[in-house]
Amino acid sequence: MFNLLAINNAINFVNSFNKKIKVLDLGCQTFDTNYKLEIISSHKLLTPEQRISLMDLSQKKKNITTKDFYLALGCLEYDSIDINGDLDSYSFDLNYNLIDQYKFNNTYDFVVNNGTSEHLFDQLSFFNNTHQLCKKNGLMMHIVPFIGYVNHAFYNYPPLFFIDLAAANNYEIVKISFCNRDGSEIIIDKDKYISICDQIKPSEIYKKTFIYKLIELSKN
């Protein structure tokens, strides 16, 4: 679901490029109609042209799609990949290497994993595909469950996963936050990245760690 959290971050990242970009969603995203474009158009990082485009879209079209939204932001192209083939997505199984299995070697400036990877059994294939799909100097955005989503899918991701993924592939981490789907975020300072990788075990001593206190703050 393309919710307010994804919307806010998409605006921030799309506008960081200073050029028209190609966007790929890993998993087709239904636009959450609870968030009206009239409200979204007041976002402080939108350009005047983007505000006008979003307002015009809200007046002309009743059933807004995620593709509509990205194109209204001025993106050059929007695609999605999902095994179900919904919303004009490429019907590919992300458990497989897309180049080997489907001869799909398109690349994109902005690759989005908004609640998809946790539903894929083969994590290596998924993140390898993400790497191959993203252009050099492009951006990846991963919005995935960490706490509170028991049995939602196969996986929850600790912060350590993405920090080590970045280190192993020479990625620059632009942003890490603890957040919810309604757009609330606690953004982690870069000098705290090591601290959010501390372990939490079932013992009183771990309640003193920064990561434990941060999780409790996030829950509240």
N, CA, C and O of each residue as an XYZ file, in Angstrom:
880
protein
N       0.835     -1.194      0.000
C       0.000      0.000      0.000
C       0.876      1.253      0.000
O       1.779      1.385      0.826
N       0.607      2.161     -0.922
C       1.362      3.413     -1.010
C       0.757      4.389     -0.009
O      -0.149      5.155     -0.337
N       1.277      4.345      1.224
C       0.703      5.114      2.325
C       1.445      6.433      2.534
O       2.325      6.803      1.756
N       1.065      7.138      3.614
C       1.618      8.471      3.830
C       3.119      8.447      4.085
O       3.834      9.359      3.669
N       3.597      7.416      4.761
C       5.042      7.288      4.976
C       5.782      7.216      3.649
O       6.766      7.926      3.441
N       5.306      6.352      2.748
C       5.934      6.210      1.435
C       5.784      7.490      0.615
O       6.710      7.890     -0.092
N       4.634      8.124      0.709
C       4.385      9.367     -0.035
C       5.376     10.447      0.386
O       6.008     11.077     -0.462
N       5.511     10.663      1.698
C       6.412     11.710      2.192
C       7.850     11.473      1.748
O       8.527     12.395      1.293
N       8.307     10.240      1.881
C       9.688      9.942      1.508
C       9.888      9.965      0.004
O      10.954     10.357     -0.472
N       8.886      9.552     -0.746
C       8.990      9.607     -2.204
C       9.169     11.047     -2.680
O       9.996     11.316     -3.552
N       8.408     11.957     -2.118
C       8.544     13.372     -2.488
C       9.959     13.859     -2.186
O      10.597     14.500     -3.021
N      10.440     13.549     -0.987
C      11.782     14.003     -0.590
C      12.853     13.476     -1.540
O      13.728     14.223     -1.979
N      12.777     12.181     -1.852
C      13.831     11.572     -2.654
C      13.729     11.938     -4.128
O      14.748     12.176     -4.776
N      12.518     11.986     -4.665
C      12.353     12.376     -6.068
C      12.928     13.772     -6.296
O      13.602     14.013     -7.297
N      12.663     14.682     -5.375
C      13.121     16.059     -5.547
C      14.599     16.248     -5.233
O      15.142     17.333     -5.442
N      15.251     15.212     -4.736
C      16.685     15.315     -4.462
C      17.531     15.107     -5.715
O      18.740     15.338     -5.687
N      16.913     14.675     -6.811
C      17.675     14.329     -8.010
C      18.010     15.522     -8.897
O      19.032     15.517     -9.584
N      17.166     16.532     -8.887
C      17.360     17.687     -9.766
C      17.342     17.295    -11.244
O      18.004     17.921    -12.071
N      16.585     16.263    -11.559
C      16.385     15.858    -12.943
C      15.154     14.965    -13.003
O      14.673     14.490    -11.974
N      14.647     14.738    -14.208
C      13.525     13.812    -14.375
C      14.056     12.386    -14.270
O      15.053     12.039    -14.902
N      13.386     11.571    -13.474
C      13.933     10.253    -13.165
C      12.974      9.125    -13.545
O      11.781      9.337    -13.760
N      13.538      7.922    -13.621
C      12.769      6.704    -13.826
C      12.619      5.994    -12.479
O      13.590      5.806    -11.745
N      11.372      5.603    -12.171
C      11.049      5.022    -10.873
C      10.565      3.583    -11.062
O       9.822      3.283    -11.997
N      10.998      2.700    -10.160
C      10.528      1.309    -10.169
C      10.054      0.924     -8.778
O      10.776      1.088     -7.794
N       8.820      0.404     -8.706
C       8.304     -0.182     -7.475
C       8.473     -1.690     -7.528
O       8.050     -2.331     -8.490
N       9.087     -2.257     -6.505
C       9.171     -3.705     -6.377
C       7.946     -4.155     -5.581
O       7.922     -4.060     -4.354
N       6.938     -4.641     -6.291
C       5.618     -4.887     -5.726
C       4.696     -3.766     -6.157
O       4.967     -2.601     -5.865
N       3.605     -4.094     -6.849
C       2.688     -3.035     -7.294
C       2.049     -2.384     -6.065
O       1.684     -3.072     -5.112
N       1.920     -1.077     -6.092
C       1.474     -0.308     -4.937
C       0.117      0.339     -5.198
O      -0.020      1.171     -6.094
N      -0.879     -0.047     -4.411
C      -2.185      0.595     -4.480
C      -2.122      1.920     -3.733
O      -1.679      1.966     -2.586
N      -2.557      2.985     -4.369
C      -2.525      4.306     -3.735
C      -3.570      4.354     -2.626
O      -4.748      4.090     -2.871
N      -3.148      4.689     -1.408
C      -4.050      4.716     -0.257
C      -4.943      5.953     -0.348
O      -4.488      7.080     -0.149
N      -6.219      5.722     -0.652
C      -7.145      6.841     -0.869
C      -7.509      7.574      0.419
O      -8.212      8.583      0.374
N      -7.040      7.081      1.568
C      -7.261      7.821      2.810
C      -6.495      9.137      2.822
O      -6.827     10.053      3.574
N      -5.464      9.223      1.979
C      -4.647     10.433      1.931
C      -5.011     11.226      0.669
O      -4.627     10.863     -0.443
N      -5.744     12.289      0.866
C      -6.240     13.080     -0.255
C      -5.113     13.920     -0.859
O      -4.259     14.449     -0.147
N      -5.136     14.027     -2.178
C      -4.098     14.807     -2.843
C      -4.154     16.282     -2.447
O      -3.140     16.978     -2.495
N      -5.334     16.756     -2.058
C      -5.449     18.144     -1.619
C      -4.596     18.388     -0.373
O      -4.018     19.461     -0.204
N      -4.525     17.361      0.511
C      -3.708     17.475      1.714
C      -2.229     17.286      1.378
O      -1.368     18.022      1.860
N      -1.955     16.291      0.545
C      -0.571     16.010      0.165
C       0.051     17.215     -0.541
O       1.248     17.469     -0.406
N      -0.760     17.951     -1.291
C      -0.236     19.082     -2.069
C       0.297     20.214     -1.193
O       0.924     21.145     -1.697
N       0.051     20.137      0.117
C       0.596     21.151      1.030
C       1.980     20.761      1.556
O       2.574     21.494      2.346
N       2.487     19.614      1.119
C       3.813     19.147      1.570
C       4.857     20.227      1.297
O       4.923     20.777      0.198
N       5.668     20.520      2.305
C       6.580     21.667      2.236
C       7.674     21.514      1.190
O       8.238     22.515      0.748
N       7.991     20.280      0.781
C       9.074     20.099     -0.182
C       8.600     20.008     -1.629
O       9.410     19.815     -2.535
N       7.297     20.145     -1.849
C       6.797     20.160     -3.226
C       7.130     21.495     -3.897
O       7.111     22.549     -3.261
N       7.431     21.427     -5.175
C       7.615     22.654     -5.944
C       6.232     23.210     -6.307
O       5.247     22.473     -6.264
N       6.144     24.497     -6.664
C       4.849     25.044     -7.096
C       4.250     24.268     -8.266
O       3.038     24.061     -8.326
N       5.100     23.843     -9.187
C       4.611     23.072    -10.344
C       4.015     21.737     -9.905
O       2.993     21.305    -10.438
N       4.657     21.085     -8.933
C       4.148     19.805     -8.444
C       2.817     19.987     -7.715
O       1.928     19.144     -7.831
N       2.678     21.070     -6.973
C       1.407     21.328     -6.281
C       0.277     21.498     -7.278
O      -0.805     20.936     -7.110
N       0.534     22.261     -8.296
C      -0.485     22.487     -9.326
C      -0.840     21.184    -10.023
O      -2.010     20.903    -10.280
N       0.177     20.393    -10.325
C      -0.042     19.120    -11.023
C      -0.869     18.154    -10.171
O      -1.760     17.483    -10.692
N      -0.586     18.078     -8.872
C      -1.333     17.192     -7.975
C      -2.772     17.656     -7.798
O      -3.690     16.836     -7.787
N      -2.974     18.948     -7.661
C      -4.330     19.475     -7.538
C      -5.130     19.223     -8.804
O      -6.309     18.874     -8.751
N      -4.474     19.404     -9.940
C      -5.128     19.151    -11.225
C      -5.501     17.672    -11.347
O      -6.583     17.338    -11.830
N      -4.609     16.799    -10.911
C      -4.865     15.359    -10.949
C      -6.052     14.991    -10.066
O      -6.891     14.182    -10.463
N      -6.129     15.579     -8.870
C      -7.214     15.257     -7.937
C      -8.574     15.687     -8.475
O      -9.595     15.081     -8.152
N      -8.583     16.728     -9.290
C      -9.838     17.229     -9.847
C     -10.282     16.445    -11.084
O     -11.474     16.340    -11.370
N      -9.314     15.903    -11.806
C      -9.630     15.238    -13.072
C      -9.849     13.735    -12.940
O     -10.544     13.137    -13.763
N      -9.257     13.111    -11.904
C      -9.301     11.655    -11.830
C      -9.742     11.201    -10.451
O      -9.193     11.642     -9.442
N     -10.730     10.322    -10.405
C     -11.264      9.842     -9.128
C     -10.384      8.765     -8.525
O     -10.053      8.833     -7.341
N     -10.005      7.788     -9.302
C      -9.203      6.672     -8.808
C      -7.726      6.893     -9.149
O      -7.257      6.504    -10.220
N      -7.010      7.519     -8.225
C      -5.605      7.852     -8.425
C      -4.756      6.588     -8.271
O      -5.010      5.769     -7.388
N      -3.767      6.435     -9.117
C      -2.821      5.327     -8.987
C      -1.469      5.863     -8.512
O      -1.205      7.064     -8.568
N      -0.642      4.968     -8.057
C       0.714      5.362     -7.653
C       1.486      5.900     -8.853
O       2.280      6.832     -8.722
N       1.253      5.315    -10.007
C       1.893      5.818    -11.225
C       1.460      7.256    -11.495
O       2.292      8.099    -11.830
N       0.170      7.543    -11.352
C      -0.329      8.914    -11.530
C       0.429      9.874    -10.621
O       0.826     10.963    -11.035
N       0.620      9.451     -9.379
C       1.267     10.310     -8.398
C       2.703     10.632     -8.801
O       3.106     11.795     -8.796
N       3.473      9.607     -9.150
C       4.871      9.837     -9.527
C       4.987     10.690    -10.788
O       5.859     11.555    -10.878
N       4.116     10.450    -11.752
C       4.165     11.257    -12.976
C       3.775     12.705    -12.690
O       4.291     13.628    -13.321
N       2.852     12.904    -11.727
C       2.481     14.265    -11.339
C       3.642     14.989    -10.668
O       3.725     16.216    -10.715
N       4.536     14.229    -10.045
C       5.735     14.825     -9.452
C       6.761     15.211    -10.513
O       7.753     15.877    -10.217
N       6.513     14.787    -11.753
C       7.427     15.124    -12.837
C       8.385     14.016    -13.208
O       9.338     14.249    -13.952
N       8.150     12.798    -12.700
C       9.020     11.681    -13.057
C       8.857     11.325    -14.528
O       7.773     11.451    -15.097
N       9.932     10.888    -15.120
C       9.944     10.577    -16.543
C       9.210      9.281    -16.845
O       8.542      9.164    -17.872
N       9.335      8.304    -15.944
C       8.775      6.969    -16.193
C       8.514      6.276    -14.863
O       9.247      6.480    -13.896
N       7.462      5.453    -14.817
C       7.160      4.665    -13.619
C       6.794      3.251    -14.033
O       5.930      3.053    -14.888
N       7.453      2.263    -13.426
C       7.134      0.857    -13.641
C       7.015      0.160    -12.293
O       7.458      0.679    -11.269
N       6.411     -1.021    -12.309
C       6.388     -1.859    -11.117
C       6.528     -3.317    -11.521
O       6.222     -3.702    -12.650
N       7.000     -4.120    -10.572
C       7.164     -5.559    -10.785
C       6.404     -6.295     -9.697
O       6.607     -6.040     -8.510
N       5.531     -7.205    -10.098
C       4.785     -8.014     -9.127
C       4.311     -9.286     -9.812
O       3.823     -9.243    -10.941
N       4.454    -10.413     -9.134
C       4.083    -11.698     -9.716
C       2.613    -11.731    -10.130
O       2.244    -12.474    -11.040
N       1.760    -10.925     -9.461
C       0.334    -10.943     -9.800
C      -0.009    -10.148    -11.056
O      -1.109    -10.286    -11.591
N       0.909     -9.325    -11.527
C       0.676     -8.566    -12.748
C      -0.338     -7.449    -12.625
O      -0.744     -6.881    -13.639
N      -0.764     -7.112    -11.403
C      -1.767     -6.060    -11.205
C      -1.209     -4.683    -11.553
O      -0.001     -4.450    -11.526
N      -2.128     -3.785    -11.878
C      -1.811     -2.378    -12.136
C      -0.724     -2.226    -13.194
O       0.164     -1.381    -13.084
N      -0.819     -3.059    -14.214
C       0.117     -3.004    -15.362
C       1.568     -3.295    -14.958
O       2.498     -2.851    -15.631
N       1.758     -4.026    -13.883
C       3.123     -4.353    -13.461
C       3.687     -5.489    -14.306
O       2.943     -6.276    -14.891
N       5.008     -5.559    -14.356
C       5.666     -6.704    -14.985
C       5.418     -7.937    -14.105
O       5.689     -7.909    -12.904
N       4.915     -8.995    -14.693
C       4.580    -10.202    -13.929
C       5.812    -11.088    -13.792
O       5.932    -12.121    -14.451
N       6.731    -10.657    -12.917
C       7.971    -11.387    -12.666
C       8.010    -11.849    -11.212
O       7.498    -11.175    -10.318
N       8.621    -13.002    -10.994
C       8.817    -13.529     -9.649
C      10.163    -13.036     -9.126
O      11.214    -13.404     -9.651
N      10.123    -12.203     -8.090
C      11.341    -11.595     -7.559
C      12.200    -12.569     -6.757
O      13.263    -12.190     -6.264
N      11.753    -13.825     -6.619
C      12.600    -14.862     -6.025
C      13.685    -15.329     -6.986
O      14.593    -16.067     -6.605
N      13.579    -14.890     -8.236
C      14.551    -15.298     -9.247
C      15.340    -14.092     -9.725
O      14.876    -12.956     -9.628
N      16.535    -14.346    -10.241
C      17.328    -13.289    -10.862
C      16.620    -12.830    -12.127
O      16.411    -13.627    -13.041
N      16.248    -11.556    -12.191
C      15.414    -11.059    -13.285
C      16.133    -11.088    -14.631
O      15.505    -11.277    -15.672
N      17.432    -10.902    -14.607
C      18.187    -10.940    -15.860
C      18.244    -12.368    -16.397
O      18.013    -12.601    -17.583
N      18.550    -13.313    -15.524
C      18.661    -14.707    -15.951
C      17.301    -15.292    -16.333
O      17.184    -15.981    -17.346
N      16.284    -15.022    -15.531
C      14.979    -15.665    -15.703
C      14.131    -15.000    -16.781
O      13.432    -15.684    -17.529
N      14.186    -13.656    -16.869
C      13.274    -12.931    -17.756
C      13.986    -12.037    -18.774
O      13.333    -11.344    -19.554
N      15.307    -12.051    -18.767
C      16.097    -11.178    -19.653
C      15.730     -9.706    -19.440
O      15.766     -8.904    -20.373
N      15.383     -9.374    -18.221
C      14.972     -8.005    -17.877
C      16.171     -7.273    -17.297
O      16.604     -7.560    -16.181
N      16.701     -6.331    -18.054
C      17.903     -5.621    -17.608
C      17.705     -4.106    -17.588
O      18.672     -3.351    -17.690
N      16.448     -3.657    -17.455
C      16.180     -2.230    -17.303
C      16.811     -1.717    -16.014
O      16.969     -2.468    -15.051
N      17.165     -0.454    -16.000
C      17.694      0.159    -14.785
C      16.945      1.459    -14.509
O      16.398      2.087    -15.416
N      16.934      1.848    -13.227
C      16.113      2.974    -12.775
C      16.902      3.842    -11.800
O      17.835      3.385    -11.139
N      16.495      5.115    -11.733
C      17.139      6.049    -10.812
C      16.695      5.813     -9.371
O      17.481      5.971     -8.437
N      15.437      5.434     -9.200
C      14.842      5.309     -7.862
C      14.105      3.978     -7.786
O      13.104      3.780     -8.476
N      14.599      3.061     -6.947
C      14.021      1.727     -6.807
C      13.424      1.606     -5.407
O      14.108      1.837     -4.411
N      12.142      1.242     -5.340
C      11.395      1.294     -4.084
C      10.955     -0.102     -3.650
O      10.332     -0.839     -4.414
N      11.290     -0.444     -2.422
C      10.834     -1.672     -1.776
C       9.947     -1.261     -0.609
O      10.411     -1.146      0.526
N       8.674     -1.043     -0.896
C       7.727     -0.576      0.111
C       6.903     -1.760      0.613
O       5.784     -1.990      0.153
N       7.469     -2.506      1.560
C       6.744     -3.625      2.147
C       6.613     -4.824      1.242
O       5.589     -5.507      1.260
N       7.643     -5.094      0.443
C       7.598     -6.235     -0.480
C       8.592     -7.325     -0.101
O       8.229     -8.501     -0.072
N       9.829     -6.960      0.190
C      10.886     -7.965      0.357
C      10.593     -8.964      1.463
O      11.001    -10.122      1.375
N       9.884     -8.526      2.515
C       9.621     -9.446      3.621
C       8.719    -10.613      3.227
O       8.653    -11.620      3.933
N       8.023    -10.474      2.092
C       7.134    -11.533      1.599
C       7.833    -12.483      0.630
O       7.229    -13.450      0.166
N       9.094    -12.216      0.324
C       9.858    -13.039     -0.615
C      10.751    -14.008      0.147
O      11.482    -13.606      1.052
N      10.690    -15.277     -0.219
C      11.478    -16.275      0.499
C      12.964    -16.111      0.219
O      13.779    -16.205      1.137
N      13.328    -15.867     -1.038
C      14.738    -15.805     -1.428
C      15.254    -14.377     -1.297
O      15.154    -13.585     -2.235
N      15.798    -14.058     -0.150
C      16.288    -12.711      0.114
C      17.500    -12.346     -0.736
O      17.638    -11.196     -1.154
N      18.367    -13.298     -0.990
C      19.541    -13.019     -1.811
C      19.129    -12.564     -3.205
O      19.661    -11.583     -3.725
N      18.182    -13.277     -3.810
C      17.723    -12.893     -5.151
C      17.088    -11.515     -5.134
O      17.328    -10.697     -6.022
N      16.263    -11.260     -4.102
C      15.583     -9.962     -4.055
C      16.573     -8.811     -4.004
O      16.469     -7.871     -4.793
N      17.529     -8.870     -3.093
C      18.440     -7.743     -2.946
C      19.478     -7.695     -4.065
O      20.012     -6.628     -4.365
N      19.764     -8.825     -4.675
C      20.598     -8.822     -5.879
C      19.862     -8.132     -7.023
O      20.452     -7.343     -7.762
N      18.570     -8.431     -7.167
C      17.762     -7.759     -8.191
C      17.726     -6.251     -7.955
O      17.863     -5.464     -8.892
N      17.541     -5.858     -6.698
C      17.502     -4.426     -6.373
C      18.796     -3.742     -6.785
O      18.786     -2.643     -7.339
N      19.907     -4.407     -6.507
C      21.224     -3.878     -6.869
C      21.343     -3.717     -8.396
O      21.825     -2.693     -8.881
N      20.906     -4.721     -9.132
C      21.019     -4.691    -10.587
C      20.075     -3.667    -11.213
O      20.400     -3.075    -12.243
N      18.918     -3.456    -10.606
C      17.903     -2.570    -11.167
C      18.222     -1.097    -10.928
O      17.758     -0.234    -11.674
N      19.004     -0.808     -9.902
C      19.286      0.577     -9.531
C      20.530      1.082    -10.259
O      21.586      0.452    -10.215
N      20.393      2.219    -10.924
C      21.525      2.817    -11.619
C      22.600      3.252    -10.624
O      22.308      3.519     -9.459
N      23.826      3.320    -11.090
C      24.889      3.893    -10.279
C      24.517      5.328     -9.921
O      24.065      6.090    -10.776
N      24.707      5.692     -8.661
C      24.314      6.996     -8.125
C      22.802      7.167     -8.036
O      22.306      8.275     -7.834
N      22.067      6.053     -8.188
C      20.626      6.082     -7.954
C      20.325      5.903     -6.478
O      21.231      5.858     -5.646
N      19.043      5.801     -6.163
C      18.594      5.647     -4.782
C      17.722      4.408     -4.636
O      16.920      4.094     -5.516
N      17.885      3.711     -3.525
C      16.970      2.640     -3.130
C      16.244      3.097     -1.867
O      16.845      3.716     -0.988
N      14.963      2.793     -1.782
C      14.207      3.086     -0.566
C      13.570      1.795     -0.068
O      12.777      1.172     -0.774
N      13.921      1.396      1.155
C      13.383      0.183      1.757
C      12.511      0.563      2.956
O      13.015      1.057      3.964
N      11.214      0.332      2.842
C      10.287      0.543      3.949
C       9.760     -0.832      4.333
O       8.911     -1.396      3.642
N      10.267     -1.365      5.436
C      10.010     -2.773      5.783
C       9.748     -2.907      7.278
O      10.110     -2.012      8.042
N       9.125     -4.012      7.719
C       8.819     -4.194      9.138
C      10.057     -4.482      9.973
O      10.989     -5.158      9.536
N      10.037     -3.950     11.183
C      11.123     -4.144     12.132
C      10.568     -4.743     13.426
O      11.016     -5.802     13.866
N       9.595     -4.065     14.030
C       8.949     -4.567     15.243
C       7.433     -4.463     15.072
O       6.938     -3.616     14.328
N       6.704     -5.337     15.772
C       5.249     -5.223     15.815
C       4.496     -5.866     14.672
O       3.279     -5.706     14.580
N       5.185     -6.599     13.785
C       4.515     -7.227     12.647
C       4.735     -8.742     12.681
O       5.216     -9.326     11.710
N       4.388     -9.364     13.786
C       4.574    -10.805     13.930
C       3.659    -11.559     12.955
O       2.455    -11.312     12.898
N       4.251    -12.472     12.198
C       3.543    -13.295     11.207
C       2.932    -12.484     10.063
O       2.090    -12.986      9.319
N       3.355    -11.246      9.931
C       2.940    -10.464      8.758
C       3.519    -11.074      7.493
O       2.865    -11.092      6.450
N       4.742    -11.572      7.582
C       5.433    -12.138      6.424
C       6.528    -13.068      6.927
O       6.494    -13.510      8.075
N       7.496    -13.364      6.068
C       8.572    -14.275      6.446
C       9.643    -13.612      7.305
O      10.281    -14.278      8.121
N       9.846    -12.299      7.130
C      11.006    -11.655      7.740
C      10.650    -10.314      8.365
O       9.775     -9.599      7.876
N      11.342     -9.984      9.455
C      11.489     -8.632      9.974
C      12.971     -8.281      9.903
O      13.823     -9.164     10.001
N      13.284     -6.994      9.734
C      14.672     -6.595      9.493
C      15.210     -5.721     10.629
O      14.644     -4.663     10.902
N      16.276     -6.135     11.289
C      16.928     -5.256     12.262
C      17.761     -4.204     11.517
O      18.141     -4.425     10.368
N      18.045     -3.074     12.151
C      18.862     -2.043     11.499
C      20.201     -2.580     10.992
O      20.693     -2.144      9.951
N      20.788     -3.524     11.726
C      22.080     -4.094     11.348
C      22.059     -4.638      9.923
O      23.064     -4.560      9.215
N      20.915     -5.192      9.494
C      20.838     -5.779      8.157
C      21.178     -4.745      7.087
O      22.001     -5.003      6.208
N      20.553     -3.591      7.161
C      20.759     -2.592      6.108
C      22.100     -1.887      6.243
O      22.696     -1.494      5.240
N      22.573     -1.724      7.452
C      23.893     -1.115      7.631
C      24.983     -2.017      7.053
O      25.904     -1.533      6.395
N      24.882     -3.319      7.296
C      25.872     -4.248      6.741
C      25.678     -4.452      5.242
O      26.655     -4.636      4.515
N      24.429     -4.423      4.770
C      24.170     -4.508      3.336
C      24.843     -3.348      2.608
O      25.442     -3.527      1.548
N      24.733     -2.163      3.191
C      25.372     -0.982      2.594
C      26.889     -1.110      2.604
O      27.554     -0.803      1.615
N      27.424     -1.561      3.723
C      28.882     -1.703      3.834
C      29.418     -2.722      2.836
O      30.473     -2.513      2.237
N      28.691     -3.827      2.659
C      29.154     -4.893      1.769
C      29.125     -4.486      0.298
O      29.853     -5.050     -0.518
N      28.286     -3.510     -0.041
C      28.112     -3.125     -1.442
C      28.567     -1.705     -1.751
O      28.332     -1.185     -2.842
N      29.224     -1.086     -0.767
C      29.734      0.274     -0.946
C      28.615      1.266     -1.261
O      28.795      2.181     -2.065
N      27.449      1.074     -0.616
C      26.354      2.041     -0.720
C      26.570      3.162      0.294
O      27.174      2.955      1.347
N      26.077      4.331     -0.033
C      25.987      5.415      0.950
C      24.595      5.373      1.578
O      23.592      5.336      0.864
N      24.530      5.378      2.897
C      23.233      5.429      3.581
C      22.793      6.884      3.661
O      23.469      7.716      4.266
N      21.666      7.179      3.052
C      21.144      8.545      3.040
C      20.281      8.804      4.265
O      20.291      9.903      4.819
N      19.527      7.781      4.688
C      18.596      7.989      5.796
C      18.227      6.652      6.420
O      18.017      5.665      5.716
N      18.149      6.628      7.761
C      17.554      5.519      8.497
C      16.565      6.128      9.482
O      16.885      7.091     10.180
N      15.367      5.567      9.535
C      14.400      6.042     10.531
C      13.579      4.887     11.073
O      13.403      3.862     10.414
N      13.079      5.072     12.284
C      12.059      4.190     12.852
C      10.736      4.927     12.637
O      10.626      6.105     12.977
N       9.747      4.258     12.085
C       8.586      4.994     11.595
C       7.331      4.132     11.626
O       7.389      2.939     11.923
N       6.192      4.758     11.315
C       4.967      4.003     11.101
C       4.321      4.421      9.785
O       4.724      5.408      9.170
N       3.322      3.665      9.365
C       2.741      3.850      8.044
C       2.045      5.193      7.883
O       1.811      5.639      6.760
N       1.708      5.852      9.010
C       1.016      7.137      8.951
C       1.968      8.315      8.832
O       1.533      9.466      8.863
N       3.262      8.043      8.696
C       4.217      9.101      8.389
C       5.054      9.598      9.548
O       5.946     10.422      9.342
N       4.797      9.123     10.774
C       5.623      9.537     11.908
C       6.994      8.871     11.803
O       7.087      7.682     11.496
N       8.057      9.635     12.058
C       9.411      9.093     11.925
C      10.324      9.605     13.030
O      10.245     10.764     13.438
N      11.187      8.724     13.502
C      12.326      9.117     14.331
C      13.560      8.882     13.465
O      13.956      7.738     13.239
N      14.159      9.951     12.986
C      15.303      9.850     12.078
C      16.584      9.711     12.893
O      16.835     10.482     13.819
N      17.379      8.724     12.534
C      18.591      8.403     13.294
C      19.777      9.202     12.756
O      20.055      9.195     11.556
N      20.475      9.894     13.670
C      21.688     10.612     13.277
C      22.774      9.619     12.865
O      22.846      8.510     13.394
N      23.604     10.024     11.928
C      24.647      9.127     11.431
C      25.607      8.677     12.523
O      26.126      7.562     12.470
N      25.845      9.522     13.501
C      26.779      9.126     14.557
C      26.166      8.102     15.516
O      26.840      7.625     16.430
N      24.881      7.763     15.307
C      24.207      6.756     16.128
C      24.020      5.430     15.388
O      23.424      4.500     15.933
N      24.523      5.331     14.151
C      24.315      4.100     13.382
C      24.920      2.882     14.089
O      24.320      1.806     14.093
N      26.085      3.046     14.675
C      26.697      1.918     15.386
C      25.850      1.536     16.598
O      25.703      0.355     16.913
N      25.297      2.536     17.270
C      24.510      2.281     18.481
C      23.227      1.515     18.190
O      22.773      0.736     19.029
N      22.631      1.721     17.015
C      21.390      0.996     16.718
C      21.679     -0.429     16.247
O      20.759     -1.186     15.936
N      22.959     -0.786     16.196
C      23.344     -2.166     15.886
C      23.686     -2.971     17.138
O      24.039     -4.147     17.048
N      23.581     -2.338     18.299
C      23.808     -3.083     19.540
C      22.772     -4.199     19.684
O      21.638     -4.071     19.223
N      23.172     -5.274     20.320
C      22.260     -6.399     20.514
C      21.296     -6.142     21.676
O      21.610     -5.432     22.631
N      20.114     -6.746     21.556
C      19.173     -6.776     22.666
C      18.860     -8.238     22.953
O      18.341     -8.951     22.094
N      19.178     -8.676     24.164
C      18.905    -10.048     24.574
C      18.017    -10.023     25.821
O      17.904     -8.990     26.480
N      17.387    -11.156     26.147
C      16.486    -11.183     27.309
C      17.240    -11.111     28.633
O      17.326    -12.089     29.375
N      17.776     -9.945     28.904
C      18.520     -9.715     30.145
C      18.392     -8.239     30.502
O      18.306     -7.389     29.616
N      18.379     -7.937     31.789
C      18.198     -6.565     32.258
C      19.292     -5.634     31.763
O      19.038     -4.446     31.559
N      20.504     -6.144     31.565
C      21.606     -5.255     31.188
C      21.379     -4.618     29.811
O      21.891     -3.532     29.538
N      20.617     -5.288     28.952
C      20.410     -4.764     27.599
C      19.398     -3.626     27.572
O      19.277     -2.918     26.572
N      18.673     -3.454     28.671
C      17.726     -2.344     28.744
C      18.443     -0.993     28.861
O      17.815      0.061     28.760
N      19.748     -1.035     29.073
C      20.526      0.198     29.161
C      21.024      0.675     27.795
O      21.543      1.785     27.681
N      20.872     -0.149     26.764
C      21.421      0.200     25.454
C      20.579      1.267     24.764
O      19.387      1.416     25.035
N      21.221      2.000     23.874
C      20.547      3.044     23.095
C      19.429      2.452     22.244
O      18.345      3.028     22.162
N      19.680      1.313     21.614
C      18.690      0.722     20.724
C      17.448      0.284     21.502
O      16.331      0.438     21.010
N      17.626     -0.257     22.704
C      16.470     -0.651     23.517
C      15.608      0.568     23.854
O      14.387      0.539     23.702
N      16.255      1.628     24.308
C      15.519      2.843     24.667
C      14.831      3.453     23.442
O      13.728      3.990     23.544
N      15.486      3.365     22.294
C      14.903      3.899     21.063
C      13.668      3.111     20.631
O      12.682      3.688     20.173
N      13.732      1.794     20.780
C      12.579      0.965     20.447
C      11.406      1.279     21.363
O      10.268      1.370     20.903
N      11.671      1.446     22.647
C      10.588      1.780     23.578
C       9.989      3.137     23.235
O       8.771      3.309     23.293
N      10.829      4.100     22.878
C      10.342      5.411     22.452
C       9.482      5.283     21.200
O       8.434      5.919     21.090
N       9.929      4.460     20.263
C       9.180      4.260     19.022
C       7.806      3.640     19.281
O       6.814      4.040     18.671
N       7.754      2.680     20.171
C       6.472      2.038     20.510
C       5.506      3.072     21.089
O       4.323      3.090     20.748
N       6.020      3.924     21.962
C       5.168      4.934     22.601
C       4.696      5.984     21.610
O       3.971      6.905     21.986
